[in-house]
Structure formats: structure tokens, C-alpha cells
Amino acid sequence: MENTPIFFADGESPKMIDAFRKAQETFKYFWRELSWEYRRIVPALDVACVKLAFTQEINGNTVVEHMWINDINFDGEKIKGILVNDPDELTNVTNGEYVEIPANQISDWLFVTQDKTYGGFTIQSMRSEMNETEREEHDAAWGLNFGDFNDILVAYEQKEKPENLTEHPMSRNMKESLVDFVKANPNEITAQDEFGYTFLHREAIAGNSTIVAVLLESGADKNAKTHNGKTALDFAKELKWDHLVPLL
């Protein structure tokens, strides 16, 4: 998530550059929420999308367009999904195309549940420049209530339950069923996918400390590496999941 190239913010206002930075710093919360959403039988999210900086060299200039993708996956390094915008100038991507973009090109993220929006830093930056009527029209066009542009949430019920900023409640609630699952399926502990990721890698990327602790107690190898040479600890450090570092 480091080394953000300057040109992705070329020509942007300081307020918008700050929005990009905040989106990158907090993207881990988006992915944590989505990692649980993919396990839910009944979906909880109404919207889940990420805005990325797409670039192309055109006539000797680097042209940048910030566009949204959905159907998102994240491997700790790259964001993967389907482009849902029509580019204005770029010809190297098209609406509906599958893309893989480095995480340092994130410019925003948004998820919506129970009529509350989370993230949307660039959206709120734009809303802050609007008058009341313009904001109402903007929100109606999205079909969403974006609330107070000065009060951006990143985790469900974070004000009522500040501990949700450290760990997702489902991570705590699923502990017993995970213990049972691992006992019944011991091979899941050592299995690696086609890219070398283990169960432990994926849970570390999502910041789920209770799950990580259960996996370690069940014999997961914390030194296992992906094909790119990354351990679970490497991902925890890169994503600044500080509560995971002592465990790993």
C-alpha cells in the first residue's frame, strides 16, 4: 500500500489528494467487510465498489481516469474486479472488463448497509463543495443517503462499538464454528491455493485476529509463503493490522 505515484493525483485539489490518501489507508476495512460478506448466506451489503486510478500513455502524456469497479477480490497486493464506468479518454480498458490493479492505485472505496454509507472519501470531498440542494440532488442520483460529509465511517457500528475498528464482530462470533470446522477439515490448515495463499494468509489480509489465533493454535504454519514470497506477517505489517503482528 506504499509508494503512491504522484501522477495519480495530477491536477487534483489538495482536498481530493487527501481523500485518495484516506481511502488507501482505510481500504483494509472495506476488504475486511467484503471478506465476511462473501461468507454470509444472506447478503448484508447493498453496494460494494472501489474507485481506482487507471492510466495510459496518450501522445506522450500520462492520462489518468478514476473509475469504479465491483465484484471485487483482493490478494493483499492487487485489487481485482469488473470495471463499471465508460472511460472518457482511455482506450486500454472498457466497461465490463476484468481488471487487476495494484493497491497503491486506490482512490476510493464505498460500501452501503442498512442505509448507511461507509468510505466514499472522494464523494464526500465533492459533496463538501456543494450547497444543500446540490447535495440532495447528488444523493438522489446515487439513490443513497451519504449523510454528513465531515463524518465518514469505515466500520459497522464503530461509534457504538469502537472495538469493531480493531476486529470485525463476525470474527469473534464465528470462533466456535471455526474450531469445529478445522477439526473436521484439518487439511484446510495446510492447503495452498494456486498462488500459494493459505487460510492463514487470507485471514491475516482481512485482519481477523480471533480467526488467526484459532488457525495458529490448530497448527497453521505462520512461515508459509505465497508464490510471491509473502508470509501472513508480511501482509499484516503492510496493511497495518497492528493487532495481528504480536500473534504472527
Beta strands, then each sheet from edge to edge (+ up, - down):
strand 1: 47-58
strand 2: 61-74
strand 3: 78-83
strand 4: 98-102
strand 5: 106-113
strand 6: 116-119
sheet 1: 4+ 3- 2+ 1- 5+ 6-
end
